[in-house]
Amino acid sequence: MEITIIYQIFLIVFTLAFILGAVANKTDFCTMGAVSDWVNMGDTNRMRSWMLALTTALIIVLCMEYFGLVDMSLTTDNAKSNPPYRTTNFVWLRYIVGGFIFGIGMTMASGCGNKTLIRFGAGNLKSLFVLLAISAGASLMMFTNFSYDVFLSWMGILSIDFAEYGISGQHLSAIITGYSGAENSNIIHLTIGLLVASLFALFIFRSKEFLKHQELLIAGVVVGMIVAGAWFVSAGFMGQELLEEAEMMDEIPYAIGAQSFTFVAPTAHMTQFATQGFNLNFLTFGIIAALGVILGSFIYALIAGKLRFEWFVSLKDFANHIIGGFIMGIGGVLGMGCTIGQGITGASTLALGSFMTLFSIIFGSALTMKYQYYRMLYEDESMFAAIITAMVEMKMLPAKLRKLEKL
């Protein structure tokens, strides 16, 4: 019986991921591309598409939660969700530092985890090495003491345990009602969530230029629906049934629970699956999702005639991508998600940490792009000068400290 329900879930997840891979390839739905367009050209169209995906997922999840179609309270429990976006143990530094590190790695590796899977599906063999590097970084964080020894041992000292204040989770409605003394009812949660979604919608649709890009509009809506669909599968009646059955199993399947799309931890799951001799007990939601994205991208590229073999242009290019992928794996696990995992999936739960990770990813990526820009313009200048100038551009340092002139 347990095999039946888990494979039903896997089949639906694979189908959703397949659509995600095809749509993202077709529409060039890319977070790093969105940040690049904004930072380098002042073009916010792809950023608005990304925000539309977040908003769509948020609205659907809010409605499903209100009508009892999903149990999002599972996301406060580490044993019943993967990861626990709404956990009451609010280690706020992990979101900021993890997101920032991920943003740097994403830019060095020319794309986030989702984009790497899409490129690999379309014939980019550089992405295979990036995936291996992400997996190495993620595995180091997940399966050794590295995460605790280097980060969480000191970050935890500054953490906030919302449970001590009688607050049920780190989602915005719980925090607001917890500190105000109001009852955190479903209607209050829905109202706060819709208010947040409305603010996002104002930003998205205030641009007439964006409304002309039908592909970006469609991509945003479809990606958001896919993320929400995965929540329905894992936190709805099927996911709840699996969790109930798992309690009676001799060996509980690895990484089950309420979850939606994220693409850093699953790379480590793949490595673990292989090292466990492809034991099906270690076949996870994330692995299935990653395979679905790859195949969806491949089929679209094949039909559209866009299969392209790509390789590294130089040893420096190789090093940048490997280092970028590795630190992306570290940052993604520390920040509990990637641009999809926290930027859409986590944010759709209204978890405060998800928004912190999202903004830190954008900031880290933008800063890295500024640094790369000045390194390219001033090849003979020092790395230090480029870093300082990039920090000035990002308003982190006063203008008088600028080392390189803007061209």
C-alpha positions in Angstrom: 0.0 0.0 0.0 2.8 2.4 0.9 4.5 1.8 -2.4 1.4 2.6 -4.2 0.8 6.0 -2.6 4.4 7.1 -2.8 4.7 6.2 -6.4 1.4 8.0 -7.2 3.0 11.1 -5.7 6.2 10.6 -7.6 4.3 10.2 -10.9 2.4 13.5 -10.3 5.5 15.3 -9.2 7.4 14.1 -12.3 4.6 15.3 -14.6 4.6 18.7 -12.9 8.4 18.9 -13.1 8.3 17.9 -16.8 6.0 20.8 -17.6 8.2 23.1 -15.5 11.3 22.1 -17.4 9.6 22.6 -20.8 8.0 25.9 -19.9 11.2 27.3 -18.3 13.2 26.4 -21.4 10.7 27.8 -23.8 10.2 31.1 -22.0 13.8 31.5 -20.6 12.4 31.7 -17.1 15.6 32.4 -15.2 16.2 34.0 -11.8 19.8 35.0 -12.5 18.8 36.3 -15.9 16.1 38.4 -14.2 18.7 39.9 -11.8 21.1 40.4 -14.7 18.5 42.2 -16.8 17.7 44.5 -13.9 21.3 45.2 -12.8 22.9 45.6 -16.2 20.1 47.0 -18.3 17.4 48.3 -16.0 15.0 45.8 -17.5 12.6 44.3 -14.9 10.4 42.2 -17.2 11.9 38.8 -16.2 12.0 39.9 -12.6 8.3 40.6 -12.8 7.7 37.2 -14.3 9.5 35.6 -11.4 7.4 37.7 -8.9 4.3 36.7 -10.8 5.2 33.0 -10.2 5.7 33.7 -6.5 2.4 35.6 -6.3 0.4 32.9 -8.2 1.8 30.2 -5.9 1.1 32.3 -2.8 -2.5 33.0 -3.8 -3.3 29.4 -4.6 -1.6 28.0 -1.5 -3.5 30.6 0.7 -6.8 29.4 -0.8 -6.0 25.7 -0.5 -5.0 26.3 3.1 -8.1 28.3 3.9 -10.4 25.6 2.4 -8.5 22.8 4.2 -7.1 21.2 1.0 -3.6 21.2 2.4 -2.2 21.1 5.9 0.6 23.7 5.8 1.1 23.4 9.6 3.2 20.4 8.6 5.9 22.9 7.4 6.7 23.8 11.1 7.8 20.2 11.8 11.2 19.0 10.6 10.0 15.4 10.7 6.9 16.1 8.5 8.3 18.6 5.9 11.3 19.0 3.8 12.5 21.6 4.6 10.4 23.0 7.5 9.9 26.5 6.1 7.7 27.7 9.0 9.9 26.2 11.7 9.6 28.1 15.0 13.4 28.0 15.4 14.2 31.1 13.6 18.0 31.1 12.9 17.8 34.4 10.9 21.5 34.5 10.1 21.4 31.3 8.1 18.9 32.8 5.7 20.9 36.0 5.2 24.3 34.4 4.9 23.0 31.3 3.0 21.1 33.4 0.5 24.1 35.7 0.0 26.5 32.8 -0.6 24.0 31.2 -3.0 23.6 34.4 -4.9 27.4 34.6 -5.4 27.6 31.0 -6.5 24.6 31.2 -8.8 26.2 34.1 -10.7 29.6 32.4 -10.9 28.0 29.2 -12.2 25.8 31.1 -14.7 22.5 30.0 -13.2 20.6 28.6 -10.3 19.9 24.9 -9.7 16.8 24.9 -11.8 18.5 26.7 -14.7 21.4 24.2 -14.4 19.0 21.3 -14.8 17.3 23.0 -17.8 20.6 23.7 -19.5 21.8 20.1 -18.9 18.6 18.8 -20.5 19.2 21.1 -23.5 22.7 19.7 -24.1 24.9 21.9 -22.0 27.5 19.5 -20.6 29.0 22.4 -18.5 25.9 22.1 -16.4 26.6 18.4 -15.6 29.8 19.5 -13.8 28.0 22.3 -12.1 25.4 19.8 -10.8 28.2 17.6 -9.5 29.7 20.7 -7.8 26.4 21.7 -6.3 25.9 18.1 -5.1 29.4 18.1 -3.5 28.6 21.4 -1.6 25.1 20.3 -0.6 26.3 16.8 0.6 29.1 18.4 2.7 26.4 20.5 4.4 23.8 17.7 4.8 25.8 14.6 5.5 28.8 15.8 7.6 29.3 18.1 10.6 30.5 20.9 8.3 27.2 22.8 8.5 27.1 22.9 12.3 30.9 23.4 12.9 31.2 26.3 10.4 27.8 28.0 10.5 25.1 26.8 12.8 27.2 26.5 16.0 27.5 30.3 16.2 24.4 31.3 14.3 22.2 29.4 16.7 23.3 31.6 19.5 21.5 34.5 17.9 18.4 32.6 16.9 14.9 33.3 18.0 12.6 30.5 19.2 9.1 31.7 18.4 7.6 28.9 20.4 8.9 30.5 23.6 6.6 33.4 22.8 3.6 31.2 22.1 4.0 31.8 18.3 3.2 28.7 16.2 5.6 29.4 13.3 7.6 32.0 11.4 4.9 32.7 8.8 3.9 36.4 8.8 0.4 35.9 10.1 1.6 33.9 13.1 4.3 36.5 14.0 1.9 39.4 13.6 -0.9 37.9 15.6 1.5 36.4 18.1 3.0 39.7 19.0 -0.3 41.7 18.8 -2.2 39.2 20.9 -4.8 38.6 18.3 -6.1 35.1 17.4 -4.3 33.6 14.4 -7.4 32.4 12.6 -7.6 31.2 9.0 -9.3 34.4 7.9 -6.5 36.6 9.4 -3.9 34.4 7.7 -5.7 34.6 4.4 -6.2 38.4 4.7 -2.5 39.0 5.5 -1.4 36.7 2.7 -3.7 38.4 0.1 -2.4 41.8 1.2 1.2 40.7 0.6 0.1 39.2 -2.8 -1.6 42.5 -3.7 1.5 44.5 -3.0 3.5 42.1 -5.3 0.8 42.4 -7.9 1.0 46.2 -7.8 4.7 46.0 -8.6 4.2 43.3 -11.3 1.4 45.0 -13.3 2.3 48.6 -13.0 4.6 48.1 -16.0 2.8 48.3 -19.3 5.9 47.0 -21.0 5.7 43.7 -19.0 2.1 43.2 -20.1 3.3 43.0 -23.7 5.4 40.0 -23.0 2.9 37.2 -23.2 5.5 34.4 -22.8 6.7 35.9 -19.5 3.2 36.3 -18.3 2.4 32.7 -19.1 5.6 31.5 -17.6 5.0 33.3 -14.3 1.5 31.9 -13.9 2.4 28.4 -15.0 5.4 28.1 -12.7 3.4 29.4 -9.8 0.6 26.9 -10.5 3.2 24.1 -10.7 4.7 25.0 -7.3 1.2 25.2 -5.8 0.3 21.9 -7.4 3.3 20.1 -5.7 2.1 21.5 -2.4 -1.3 20.0 -3.0 0.2 16.6 -3.6 2.6 16.6 -0.7 0.6 18.5 1.9 -2.9 17.4 0.7 -4.7 14.2 1.3 -2.1 12.1 -0.6 0.9 13.4 1.4 -0.9 13.2 4.7 -1.8 9.5 3.9 1.8 8.8 3.1 2.9 10.3 6.4 0.4 8.2 8.3 1.4 5.0 6.6 5.1 5.8 7.1 4.6 5.7 10.9 3.9 2.0 10.6 6.7 1.1 8.2 9.8 -0.7 9.3 11.9 1.6 7.2 10.6 5.1 6.5 11.2 6.4 3.0 13.9 9.2 3.0 12.9 12.9 2.8 9.1 12.4 2.7 6.7 15.1 4.0 5.2 18.4 2.9 7.3 20.0 0.2 7.4 21.5 -3.2 10.1 22.3 -5.7 13.6 23.1 -4.7 16.8 22.1 -6.5 19.8 22.1 -4.2 19.2 19.4 -1.6 18.0 17.0 -4.3 21.4 17.0 -5.9 22.7 15.6 -2.6 19.8 13.2 -2.6 21.0 11.9 -6.0 24.5 11.3 -4.7 23.1 9.5 -1.6 20.7 7.4 -3.8 23.7 6.3 -5.9 25.9 5.5 -2.9 23.1 3.5 -1.3 23.1 1.2 -4.3 20.0 2.8 -5.8 17.9 1.6 -2.9 14.4 2.8 -3.7 13.9 3.8 -0.1 16.3 6.7 -0.9 14.4 7.8 -4.1 13.0 11.2 -3.1 10.5 13.8 -4.3 13.5 16.1 -5.1 15.2 13.5 -7.3 12.0 12.8 -9.2 11.5 16.6 -9.6 15.0 17.1 -10.9 14.7 14.3 -13.4 11.4 15.7 -14.6 12.8 19.1 -15.2 15.8 17.6 -17.2 13.5 15.5 -19.4 11.0 18.3 -19.9 13.8 20.6 -21.0 15.3 17.9 -23.2 12.0 17.1 -25.0 11.2 20.8 -25.6 14.8 21.4 -26.9 14.5 18.4 -29.2 11.2 19.4 -30.7 12.2 23.0 -31.0 15.6 22.2 -32.6 17.4 23.9 -29.7 19.6 21.0 -28.5 23.1 22.6 -28.3 26.3 20.9 -27.1 28.2 23.4 -24.9 31.6 23.1 -23.2 33.9 25.3 -21.2 35.7 27.9 -23.2 38.8 27.9 -20.9 40.2 26.6 -17.7 39.1 29.8 -15.9 35.6 29.3 -17.2 35.7 25.7 -15.8 37.1 26.9 -12.4 34.4 29.7 -12.1 31.6 27.2 -12.7 32.9 24.5 -10.4 33.6 27.0 -7.5 30.2 28.7 -8.2 28.4 25.4 -8.1 30.1 24.2 -4.9 29.3 27.4 -2.9 25.8 27.4 -4.4 25.4 23.9 -2.8 26.7 25.3 0.5 24.6 28.4 0.4 21.5 26.6 -0.8 21.5 24.2 2.2 22.4 26.9 4.7 19.6 29.2 3.4 17.2 26.2 3.2 16.5 26.7 -0.5 17.3 28.2 -3.8 15.7 30.8 -6.0 12.8 28.3 -6.6 13.0 26.6 -3.2 12.9 29.7 -1.1 12.0 32.4 -3.7 8.8 30.7 -4.8 8.1 27.5 -2.8 9.1 28.9 0.6 7.7 32.4 0.0 4.3 30.8 -0.9 4.1 29.7 2.8 4.6 33.3 3.9 7.7 32.2 5.9 9.8 35.2 7.0 13.0 33.2 6.4 12.0 32.6 2.8 11.8 36.3 2.1 15.1 37.0 3.8 16.8 34.3 1.7 15.2 35.6 -1.4 16.4 39.1 -0.9 19.8 37.9 0.1 20.1 35.8 -3.1 19.2 38.8 -5.2 21.7 41.0 -3.3 24.5 38.5 -3.5 23.9 38.0 -7.2 23.7 41.7 -8.0 26.9 42.4 -6.1 28.8 39.6 -7.9 27.6 40.9 -11.2 28.9 44.4 -10.4 32.2 42.9 -9.4 32.5 40.9 -12.6 31.6 44.0 -14.6 34.5 46.0 -13.1 36.9 43.2 -13.4 36.1 43.0 -17.1 36.4 46.7 -17.6 39.6 47.1 -15.6 41.5 43.8 -16.2 44.8 45.3 -15.0 43.4 46.6 -11.7 43.4 44.6 -8.5 40.6 42.3 -7.4 40.3 44.4 -4.2 39.6 47.6 -6.3 36.8 45.8 -8.1 35.3 44.5 -4.9 35.3 47.9 -3.2 33.8 49.6 -6.3 31.1 46.9 -6.5 30.3 47.5 -2.9 30.0 51.3 -3.5 27.7 50.6 -6.4 25.5 48.5 -4.1 25.4 51.3 -1.5 27.3 49.2 1.0 30.2 51.8 1.2 30.3 55.6 0.7 31.0 57.0 -2.8 34.3 58.5 -1.7 35.8 55.0 -1.4 35.2 54.2 -5.1 38.4 52.8 -6.6 37.3 52.5 -10.3 35.4 55.0 -12.4 32.1 54.0 -14.0 32.2 53.8 -17.8 
